[in-house]
């Protein structure tokens, strides 16, 4: 199916959705809404059409480093696959190199690749860690995500100030208490 066919199907669905909630899709403020929503889903779900090789490209380098590398406060925006409402927040990623490092800009690109799809935070956190592990084969990887979920804020329990934290620890981040502690302390200090 062509991209224009996909857009048209989405546009028709949004138009029907508007009608089903009692709106008039022909009124001035909603005239282009079905088209805009259809197009916005391209951007909001672009990660579903990306793969790790394309995102990382030639961004891996041989380097004799063995100290922890952390990229903190990577903002992300995603759509909850249960309600298709946004959740957003920050991800903190760390790894301990084992002869290879990754260009620092590639880590936020990996985060975006997994965030920009229908998602759950728990899976996204693990996918980011697994991707770093796959690309670098480091001694360890740690990922912490902290997010606000509009499905909890706008509907259901309607808790405005809650956040959800998830983590995934691989290799030395899981097996070595000192490494785990150092990472979590560094992340915690930034969150205060």
C-alpha angles and dihedrals in degrees: 000000000000123000091247089053090051091050091050092051091050091047091053092048092052090048090053090046090054090050091047092058092050099262126135108232089198095062114108098253093050101038095104098025096100090052094045093049091046091053094043090060088064089063097036092054101031091118089070088068097046130083133203095251093055094046096048098035110161093341097118119094136185108244133158097233127134104170125102117274116203130186107189136189098024103171117221139180123202142163120244108236092215098059103006088236122134127265119185142172143109135311126204116202128189135173138174109226123230100194096314135076133186128227105264094234090059093067095063088044090056090049091051093048091059096036094052096072137065099290153159118225094234093056094042091055092052093044091055092051093046091050093052089047092050095048099043108019087215127178089257146346131210127188128179123182125191116189147166115223119210089202086067094040103044103032140016110018092006096211107168101187102042123112133185123226123196131176139190120195122189132183115340091004087065101034102039114063092198093055092046091048094048092051096045092045091052091049093044092051090056093048093058 
